Amino acid sequence: MKTIAYLLFLTITVSGVAQSTDYNTKNGFAAQGYDVVSYFNEMPLEGKKEFSTTFDGTHFKFHSSENLERFRMDPTAYLPEYGGYCAYAVAVNGKKVTVD
């Protein structure tokens, strides 16, 4: 019984620790200042400073107030995979490389 209680304690403790992602913040913003929500609308658009927010210690810009609000409602749905770095370069070379 003590073992089960201990494992439960460890699970709760470890899952409660927040881990920050290392985002590619070229130009001071995630996704090089592009609107991460717009990628889900088939056309990546540059973000505007007047529609910006901070999440997980990282700055994000959005093209419109609507996209900013969509992000605020569920930010994890729009976060860049692998922090915005090239997944191939990370996997093959173990290096973080900016994507184009």
C-alpha positions as CSV (number, residue, x, y, z in Angstrom):
1,M,0.0,0.0,0.0
2,K,2.9,2.4,0.8
3,T,4.3,1.7,-2.7
4,I,1.1,2.7,-4.4
5,A,0.8,5.8,-2.3
6,Y,4.4,6.8,-3.1
7,L,3.9,6.2,-6.8
8,L,0.8,8.3,-6.8
9,F,2.7,11.1,-5.0
10,L,5.5,11.0,-7.6
11,T,3.0,11.0,-10.4
12,I,1.2,14.1,-9.1
13,T,4.4,15.9,-8.2
14,V,6.1,15.3,-11.6
15,S,3.0,16.1,-13.6
16,G,2.5,19.3,-11.6
17,V,6.0,20.6,-12.7
18,A,5.7,23.0,-15.6
19,Q,8.3,22.6,-18.3
20,S,8.9,25.6,-20.5
21,T,9.6,24.9,-24.2
22,D,12.7,26.4,-25.9
23,Y,11.0,28.5,-28.6
24,N,12.7,29.8,-31.6
25,T,12.3,33.5,-31.0
26,K,14.1,35.1,-33.9
27,N,13.1,38.8,-34.0
28,G,12.0,38.5,-30.4
29,F,8.8,36.6,-31.2
30,A,7.8,32.9,-31.7
31,A,7.4,31.9,-35.3
32,Q,9.6,34.8,-36.4
33,G,6.6,37.1,-35.6
34,Y,4.1,35.2,-37.8
35,D,0.6,34.6,-36.5
36,V,0.6,31.0,-35.3
37,V,-3.2,30.7,-35.6
38,S,-3.0,31.8,-39.3
39,Y,-1.1,28.6,-40.1
40,F,-4.4,26.7,-39.5
41,N,-6.2,28.9,-42.0
42,E,-4.1,27.8,-45.0
43,M,-2.2,31.2,-45.2
44,P,0.6,32.2,-42.8
45,L,0.3,35.9,-42.1
46,E,2.7,38.3,-40.4
47,G,1.6,39.3,-36.9
48,K,1.1,42.9,-35.8
49,K,2.5,44.4,-32.6
50,E,-0.9,45.7,-31.6
51,F,-2.2,42.1,-31.5
52,S,0.4,40.4,-29.3
53,T,0.5,38.4,-26.1
54,T,2.9,36.4,-23.9
55,F,2.5,32.7,-23.3
56,D,5.0,30.4,-21.5
57,G,7.4,33.3,-21.2
58,T,7.4,33.8,-25.0
59,H,6.0,36.7,-27.1
60,F,3.5,35.9,-29.9
61,K,2.1,38.3,-32.5
62,F,-1.2,37.9,-34.4
63,H,-2.6,39.3,-37.6
64,S,-6.0,40.1,-36.1
65,S,-7.8,40.5,-32.8
66,E,-9.8,37.4,-33.7
67,N,-6.7,35.2,-34.0
68,L,-5.3,36.6,-30.8
69,E,-8.6,35.7,-29.0
70,R,-8.5,32.2,-30.6
71,F,-5.0,31.7,-29.2
72,R,-5.9,32.9,-25.8
73,M,-8.8,30.4,-25.6
74,D,-6.5,27.4,-26.3
75,P,-2.9,28.4,-26.7
76,T,-1.5,24.9,-26.7
77,A,-3.5,24.1,-29.9
78,Y,-1.4,26.6,-31.8
79,L,2.1,26.3,-30.4
80,P,4.8,25.6,-32.9
81,E,6.0,22.0,-33.0
82,Y,9.5,21.5,-31.7
83,G,9.5,25.1,-30.5
84,G,9.6,26.3,-34.1
85,Y,12.9,24.7,-34.9
86,C,13.5,22.4,-37.9
87,A,12.5,18.9,-36.7
88,Y,14.8,17.2,-39.3
89,A,17.9,19.1,-38.1
90,V,17.1,18.3,-34.5
91,A,16.6,14.6,-35.2
92,V,19.6,14.1,-37.5
93,N,22.2,16.5,-36.2
94,G,20.9,17.3,-32.7
95,K,21.1,21.0,-33.6
96,K,18.4,23.6,-33.4
97,V,18.1,25.3,-36.8
98,T,15.7,28.0,-37.9
99,V,13.1,26.9,-40.5
100,D,12.2,28.9,-43.6
